[in-house]
């Protein structure tokens, strides 16, 4: 299996948009298409990749504002967590609800979904091979906000705890370019990221200035 992976920084919020596919079949998925769809399409075309799939880590505007334009240019299937499918601003024909544990194929590649609520109710991460696309759940040296509508700090702590238990060798690809380097590993984040190092929900809530629900 020859993995194709491109990380594009787009938009005023330093979003990372990913192209993940197979160099054998030239099929690729786009993760969180936003801000500059022509550049996404141009990158795929230059690399002779065909966009067949769209994956949404969560439905905040800065991660989905290119969906309609992507669907104008392709007939891609859109995978979004079932808890946020009603928040996707496109017709239902191309929408495919997923939940944690589901797997999809992009050519010979198998991508797995991990439900990681906290930033939003339907936030999800994606694993493919030794890569983890972490959306806005886990950043390099940080984590996503949980003070926006639908956010839940205790759920985010549980989600981060699940990520902390994953293979140390996984390469972390976050949803935004908020760090000096664009990628990390689970092992490194366990050693430097204060939000992963928090040993209890109380400690995590203290870090983010939140109060535990009664």
TORSE-493179 format. One record per residue (C-alpha): x, y, z; residue in one letter. Coordinates in steps of 0.1 Angstrom, whole numbers. Example, Ala and Ser with C-alpha at 12.3 -4.5 7.8 and 13.67 -1.06 7.14 Angstrom:
<rs>
<r><xx>123</xx><yy>-45</yy><zz>78</zz><r>a</r></r>
<r><xx>137</xx><yy>-11</yy><zz>71</zz><r>s</r></r>
</rs>
This chain:
<rs>
<r><xx>0</xx><yy>0</yy><zz>0</zz><r>x</r></r>
<r><xx>14</xx><yy>33</yy><zz>-11</zz><r>x</r></r>
<r><xx>-1</xx><yy>62</yy><zz>10</zz><r>x</r></r>
<r><xx>-7</xx><yy>96</yy><zz>-6</zz><r>x</r></r>
<r><xx>-10</xx><yy>124</yy><zz>20</zz><r>x</r></r>
<r><xx>-9</xx><yy>161</yy><zz>15</zz><r>x</r></r>
<r><xx>-14</xx><yy>187</yy><zz>43</zz><r>x</r></r>
<r><xx>-25</xx><yy>221</yy><zz>30</zz><r>x</r></r>
<r><xx>-27</xx><yy>252</yy><zz>53</zz><r>x</r></r>
<r><xx>-56</xx><yy>273</yy><zz>41</zz><r>x</r></r>
<r><xx>-76</xx><yy>303</yy><zz>53</zz><r>x</r></r>
<r><xx>-73</xx><yy>330</yy><zz>80</zz><r>x</r></r>
<r><xx>-77</xx><yy>305</yy><zz>109</zz><r>x</r></r>
<r><xx>-47</xx><yy>284</yy><zz>97</zz><r>x</r></r>
<r><xx>-68</xx><yy>253</yy><zz>89</zz><r>x</r></r>
<r><xx>-51</xx><yy>222</yy><zz>78</zz><r>x</r></r>
<r><xx>-70</xx><yy>204</yy><zz>49</zz><r>x</r></r>
<r><xx>-58</xx><yy>169</yy><zz>41</zz><r>x</r></r>
<r><xx>-57</xx><yy>148</yy><zz>10</zz><r>x</r></r>
<r><xx>-54</xx><yy>111</yy><zz>19</zz><r>x</r></r>
<r><xx>-54</xx><yy>85</yy><zz>-8</zz><r>x</r></r>
<r><xx>-38</xx><yy>56</yy><zz>-26</zz><r>x</r></r>
<r><xx>-10</xx><yy>61</yy><zz>-51</zz><r>x</r></r>
<r><xx>-20</xx><yy>27</yy><zz>-66</zz><r>x</r></r>
<r><xx>-55</xx><yy>36</yy><zz>-76</zz><r>x</r></r>
<r><xx>-51</xx><yy>74</yy><zz>-76</zz><r>x</r></r>
<r><xx>-82</xx><yy>78</yy><zz>-54</zz><r>x</r></r>
<r><xx>-82</xx><yy>103</yy><zz>-26</zz><r>x</r></r>
<r><xx>-103</xx><yy>117</yy><zz>2</zz><r>x</r></r>
<r><xx>-104</xx><yy>153</yy><zz>13</zz><r>x</r></r>
<r><xx>-106</xx><yy>159</yy><zz>50</zz><r>x</r></r>
<r><xx>-124</xx><yy>192</yy><zz>61</zz><r>x</r></r>
<r><xx>-126</xx><yy>210</yy><zz>27</zz><r>x</r></r>
<r><xx>-126</xx><yy>248</yy><zz>34</zz><r>x</r></r>
<r><xx>-115</xx><yy>282</yy><zz>24</zz><r>x</r></r>
<r><xx>-97</xx><yy>276</yy><zz>-9</zz><r>x</r></r>
<r><xx>-113</xx><yy>248</yy><zz>-29</zz><r>x</r></r>
<r><xx>-96</xx><yy>257</yy><zz>-62</zz><r>x</r></r>
<r><xx>-62</xx><yy>250</yy><zz>-45</zz><r>x</r></r>
<r><xx>-75</xx><yy>217</yy><zz>-31</zz><r>x</r></r>
<r><xx>-87</xx><yy>207</yy><zz>-66</zz><r>x</r></r>
<r><xx>-55</xx><yy>219</yy><zz>-82</zz><r>x</r></r>
<r><xx>-33</xx><yy>200</yy><zz>-58</zz><r>x</r></r>
<r><xx>-52</xx><yy>168</yy><zz>-65</zz><r>x</r></r>
<r><xx>-51</xx><yy>173</yy><zz>-102</zz><r>x</r></r>
<r><xx>-14</xx><yy>181</yy><zz>-103</zz><r>x</r></r>
<r><xx>-8</xx><yy>149</yy><zz>-84</zz><r>x</r></r>
<r><xx>-31</xx><yy>130</yy><zz>-107</zz><r>x</r></r>
<r><xx>-54</xx><yy>121</yy><zz>-79</zz><r>x</r></r>
<r><xx>-92</xx><yy>117</yy><zz>-82</zz><r>x</r></r>
<r><xx>-113</xx><yy>130</yy><zz>-53</zz><r>x</r></r>
<r><xx>-139</xx><yy>103</yy><zz>-44</zz><r>x</r></r>
<r><xx>-145</xx><yy>110</yy><zz>-7</zz><r>x</r></r>
<r><xx>-150</xx><yy>138</yy><zz>17</zz><r>x</r></r>
<r><xx>-145</xx><yy>133</yy><zz>55</zz><r>x</r></r>
<r><xx>-157</xx><yy>159</yy><zz>80</zz><r>x</r></r>
<r><xx>-140</xx><yy>159</yy><zz>115</zz><r>x</r></r>
<r><xx>-167</xx><yy>183</yy><zz>128</zz><r>x</r></r>
<r><xx>-191</xx><yy>208</yy><zz>113</zz><r>x</r></r>
<r><xx>-177</xx><yy>241</yy><zz>125</zz><r>x</r></r>
<r><xx>-179</xx><yy>266</yy><zz>96</zz><r>x</r></r>
<r><xx>-141</xx><yy>269</yy><zz>92</zz><r>x</r></r>
<r><xx>-140</xx><yy>231</yy><zz>84</zz><r>x</r></r>
<r><xx>-169</xx><yy>228</yy><zz>60</zz><r>x</r></r>
<r><xx>-173</xx><yy>261</yy><zz>41</zz><r>x</r></r>
<r><xx>-160</xx><yy>245</yy><zz>9</zz><r>x</r></r>
<r><xx>-184</xx><yy>216</yy><zz>8</zz><r>x</r></r>
<r><xx>-208</xx><yy>230</yy><zz>-18</zz><r>x</r></r>
<r><xx>-179</xx><yy>239</yy><zz>-41</zz><r>x</r></r>
<r><xx>-163</xx><yy>205</yy><zz>-37</zz><r>x</r></r>
<r><xx>-196</xx><yy>188</yy><zz>-47</zz><r>x</r></r>
<r><xx>-199</xx><yy>211</yy><zz>-77</zz><r>x</r></r>
<r><xx>-166</xx><yy>198</yy><zz>-89</zz><r>x</r></r>
<r><xx>-169</xx><yy>161</yy><zz>-78</zz><r>x</r></r>
<r><xx>-195</xx><yy>135</yy><zz>-69</zz><r>x</r></r>
<r><xx>-177</xx><yy>127</yy><zz>-37</zz><r>x</r></r>
<r><xx>-194</xx><yy>108</yy><zz>-8</zz><r>x</r></r>
<r><xx>-194</xx><yy>129</yy><zz>24</zz><r>x</r></r>
<r><xx>-188</xx><yy>111</yy><zz>57</zz><r>x</r></r>
<r><xx>-198</xx><yy>129</yy><zz>89</zz><r>x</r></r>
<r><xx>-206</xx><yy>117</yy><zz>124</zz><r>x</r></r>
<r><xx>-243</xx><yy>110</yy><zz>127</zz><r>x</r></r>
<r><xx>-247</xx><yy>135</yy><zz>156</zz><r>x</r></r>
<r><xx>-238</xx><yy>163</yy><zz>133</zz><r>x</r></r>
<r><xx>-253</xx><yy>152</yy><zz>100</zz><r>x</r></r>
<r><xx>-281</xx><yy>178</yy><zz>103</zz><r>x</r></r>
<r><xx>-255</xx><yy>206</yy><zz>104</zz><r>x</r></r>
<r><xx>-241</xx><yy>198</yy><zz>70</zz><r>x</r></r>
<r><xx>-253</xx><yy>225</yy><zz>45</zz><r>x</r></r>
<r><xx>-257</xx><yy>202</yy><zz>14</zz><r>x</r></r>
<r><xx>-283</xx><yy>179</yy><zz>1</zz><r>x</r></r>
<r><xx>-287</xx><yy>144</yy><zz>16</zz><r>x</r></r>
<r><xx>-279</xx><yy>124</yy><zz>-15</zz><r>x</r></r>
<r><xx>-241</xx><yy>124</yy><zz>-9</zz><r>x</r></r>
<r><xx>-242</xx><yy>123</yy><zz>29</zz><r>x</r></r>
<r><xx>-231</xx><yy>92</yy><zz>47</zz><r>x</r></r>
<r><xx>-235</xx><yy>91</yy><zz>85</zz><r>x</r></r>
<r><xx>-208</xx><yy>73</yy><zz>105</zz><r>x</r></r>
<r><xx>-200</xx><yy>66</yy><zz>141</zz><r>x</r></r>
<r><xx>-170</xx><yy>55</yy><zz>161</zz><r>x</r></r>
<r><xx>-157</xx><yy>21</yy><zz>150</zz><r>x</r></r>
<r><xx>-169</xx><yy>25</yy><zz>114</zz><r>x</r></r>
<r><xx>-144</xx><yy>19</yy><zz>86</zz><r>x</r></r>
<r><xx>-145</xx><yy>31</yy><zz>50</zz><r>x</r></r>
<r><xx>-122</xx><yy>24</yy><zz>20</zz><r>x</r></r>
<r><xx>-105</xx><yy>48</yy><zz>-4</zz><r>x</r></r>
<r><xx>-91</xx><yy>25</yy><zz>-30</zz><r>x</r></r>
<r><xx>-72</xx><yy>-2</yy><zz>-10</zz><r>x</r></r>
<r><xx>-68</xx><yy>22</yy><zz>20</zz><r>x</r></r>
<r><xx>-89</xx><yy>15</yy><zz>51</zz><r>x</r></r>
<r><xx>-98</xx><yy>45</yy><zz>72</zz><r>x</r></r>
<r><xx>-112</xx><yy>41</yy><zz>107</zz><r>x</r></r>
<r><xx>-134</xx><yy>66</yy><zz>126</zz><r>x</r></r>
<r><xx>-129</xx><yy>73</yy><zz>163</zz><r>x</r></r>
<r><xx>-157</xx><yy>93</yy><zz>180</zz><r>x</r></r>
<r><xx>-140</xx><yy>120</yy><zz>201</zz><r>x</r></r>
<r><xx>-167</xx><yy>144</yy><zz>215</zz><r>x</r></r>
<r><xx>-159</xx><yy>174</yy><zz>235</zz><r>x</r></r>
<r><xx>-151</xx><yy>201</yy><zz>210</zz><r>x</r></r>
<r><xx>-184</xx><yy>193</yy><zz>194</zz><r>x</r></r>
<r><xx>-208</xx><yy>164</yy><zz>200</zz><r>x</r></r>
<r><xx>-199</xx><yy>147</yy><zz>167</zz><r>x</r></r>
<r><xx>-161</xx><yy>154</yy><zz>166</zz><r>x</r></r>
<r><xx>-142</xx><yy>125</yy><zz>152</zz><r>x</r></r>
<r><xx>-106</xx><yy>115</yy><zz>145</zz><r>x</r></r>
<r><xx>-95</xx><yy>93</yy><zz>116</zz><r>x</r></r>
<r><xx>-68</xx><yy>67</yy><zz>116</zz><r>x</r></r>
<r><xx>-51</xx><yy>53</yy><zz>84</zz><r>x</r></r>
<r><xx>-20</xx><yy>32</yy><zz>88</zz><r>x</r></r>
<r><xx>3</xx><yy>50</yy><zz>112</zz><r>x</r></r>
<r><xx>-14</xx><yy>84</yy><zz>109</zz><r>x</r></r>
<r><xx>-40</xx><yy>100</yy><zz>131</zz><r>x</r></r>
<r><xx>-60</xx><yy>129</yy><zz>117</zz><r>x</r></r>
<r><xx>-71</xx><yy>146</yy><zz>150</zz><r>x</r></r>
<r><xx>-93</xx><yy>175</yy><zz>138</zz><r>x</r></r>
<r><xx>-99</xx><yy>200</yy><zz>166</zz><r>x</r></r>
<r><xx>-98</xx><yy>174</yy><zz>194</zz><r>x</r></r>
<r><xx>-60</xx><yy>173</yy><zz>197</zz><r>x</r></r>
<r><xx>-35</xx><yy>199</yy><zz>186</zz><r>x</r></r>
<r><xx>2</xx><yy>199</yy><zz>189</zz><r>x</r></r>
<r><xx>8</xx><yy>210</yy><zz>225</zz><r>x</r></r>
<r><xx>-29</xx><yy>218</yy><zz>229</zz><r>x</r></r>
<r><xx>-65</xx><yy>207</yy><zz>224</zz><r>x</r></r>
<r><xx>-97</xx><yy>221</yy><zz>210</zz><r>x</r></r>
<r><xx>-120</xx><yy>246</yy><zz>227</zz><r>x</r></r>
<r><xx>-149</xx><yy>233</yy><zz>246</zz><r>x</r></r>
<r><xx>-166</xx><yy>266</yy><zz>255</zz><r>x</r></r>
<r><xx>-185</xx><yy>269</yy><zz>222</zz><r>x</r></r>
<r><xx>-221</xx><yy>256</yy><zz>216</zz><r>x</r></r>
<r><xx>-221</xx><yy>219</yy><zz>219</zz><r>x</r></r>
<r><xx>-187</xx><yy>218</yy><zz>237</zz><r>x</r></r>
<r><xx>-183</xx><yy>196</yy><zz>268</zz><r>x</r></r>
<r><xx>-151</xx><yy>197</yy><zz>288</zz><r>x</r></r>
<r><xx>-156</xx><yy>165</yy><zz>306</zz><r>x</r></r>
<r><xx>-163</xx><yy>147</yy><zz>273</zz><r>x</r></r>
<r><xx>-132</xx><yy>163</yy><zz>258</zz><r>x</r></r>
<r><xx>-111</xx><yy>149</yy><zz>287</zz><r>x</r></r>
<r><xx>-124</xx><yy>114</yy><zz>280</zz><r>x</r></r>
<r><xx>-117</xx><yy>118</yy><zz>243</zz><r>x</r></r>
<r><xx>-81</xx><yy>129</yy><zz>250</zz><r>x</r></r>
<r><xx>-77</xx><yy>101</yy><zz>274</zz><r>x</r></r>
<r><xx>-86</xx><yy>76</yy><zz>247</zz><r>x</r></r>
<r><xx>-61</xx><yy>92</yy><zz>223</zz><r>x</r></r>
<r><xx>-34</xx><yy>90</yy><zz>250</zz><r>x</r></r>
<r><xx>-39</xx><yy>52</yy><zz>251</zz><r>x</r></r>
<r><xx>-33</xx><yy>49</yy><zz>214</zz><r>x</r></r>
<r><xx>-1</xx><yy>36</yy><zz>197</zz><r>x</r></r>
<r><xx>28</xx><yy>60</yy><zz>206</zz><r>x</r></r>
<r><xx>41</xx><yy>58</yy><zz>171</zz><r>x</r></r>
<r><xx>10</xx><yy>73</yy><zz>155</zz><r>x</r></r>
<r><xx>18</xx><yy>105</yy><zz>137</zz><r>x</r></r>
<r><xx>-6</xx><yy>133</yy><zz>147</zz><r>x</r></r>
<r><xx>-20</xx><yy>156</yy><zz>120</zz><r>x</r></r>
<r><xx>-41</xx><yy>183</yy><zz>137</zz><r>x</r></r>
<r><xx>-69</xx><yy>205</yy><zz>123</zz><r>x</r></r>
<r><xx>-49</xx><yy>238</yy><zz>126</zz><r>x</r></r>
<r><xx>-14</xx><yy>250</yy><zz>123</zz><r>x</r></r>
<r><xx>-10</xx><yy>263</yy><zz>158</zz><r>x</r></r>
<r><xx>25</xx><yy>250</yy><zz>166</zz><r>x</r></r>
<r><xx>61</xx><yy>254</yy><zz>154</zz><r>x</r></r>
<r><xx>59</xx><yy>220</yy><zz>136</zz><r>x</r></r>
<r><xx>29</xx><yy>207</yy><zz>115</zz><r>x</r></r>
<r><xx>29</xx><yy>172</yy><zz>129</zz><r>x</r></r>
<r><xx>38</xx><yy>153</yy><zz>161</zz><r>x</r></r>
<r><xx>34</xx><yy>118</yy><zz>175</zz><r>x</r></r>
<r><xx>13</xx><yy>104</yy><zz>203</zz><r>x</r></r>
<r><xx>45</xx><yy>97</yy><zz>223</zz><r>x</r></r>
<r><xx>57</xx><yy>133</yy><zz>220</zz><r>x</r></r>
<r><xx>23</xx><yy>147</yy><zz>229</zz><r>x</r></r>
<r><xx>22</xx><yy>125</yy><zz>260</zz><r>x</r></r>
<r><xx>55</xx><yy>141</yy><zz>271</zz><r>x</r></r>
<r><xx>48</xx><yy>177</yy><zz>262</zz><r>x</r></r>
<r><xx>11</xx><yy>184</yy><zz>259</zz><r>x</r></r>
<r><xx>-3</xx><yy>195</yy><zz>293</zz><r>x</r></r>
<r><xx>-38</xx><yy>185</yy><zz>283</zz><r>x</r></r>
<r><xx>-28</xx><yy>149</yy><zz>276</zz><r>x</r></r>
<r><xx>-6</xx><yy>149</yy><zz>307</zz><r>x</r></r>
<r><xx>-36</xx><yy>159</yy><zz>330</zz><r>x</r></r>
<r><xx>-40</xx><yy>129</yy><zz>353</zz><r>x</r></r>
<r><xx>-76</xx><yy>135</yy><zz>362</zz><r>x</r></r>
<r><xx>-107</xx><yy>152</yy><zz>350</zz><r>x</r></r>
<r><xx>-104</xx><yy>177</yy><zz>378</zz><r>x</r></r>
<r><xx>-68</xx><yy>185</yy><zz>367</zz><r>x</r></r>
<r><xx>-79</xx><yy>189</yy><zz>331</zz><r>x</r></r>
<r><xx>-108</xx><yy>212</yy><zz>341</zz><r>x</r></r>
<r><xx>-85</xx><yy>233</yy><zz>362</zz><r>x</r></r>
<r><xx>-62</xx><yy>237</yy><zz>332</zz><r>x</r></r>
<r><xx>-90</xx><yy>250</yy><zz>310</zz><r>x</r></r>
<r><xx>-107</xx><yy>270</yy><zz>337</zz><r>x</r></r>
<r><xx>-139</xx><yy>249</yy><zz>337</zz><r>x</r></r>
<r><xx>-160</xx><yy>236</yy><zz>366</zz><r>x</r></r>
<r><xx>-172</xx><yy>200</yy><zz>368</zz><r>x</r></r>
<r><xx>-209</xx><yy>194</yy><zz>362</zz><r>x</r></r>
<r><xx>-229</xx><yy>184</yy><zz>392</zz><r>x</r></r>
</rs>
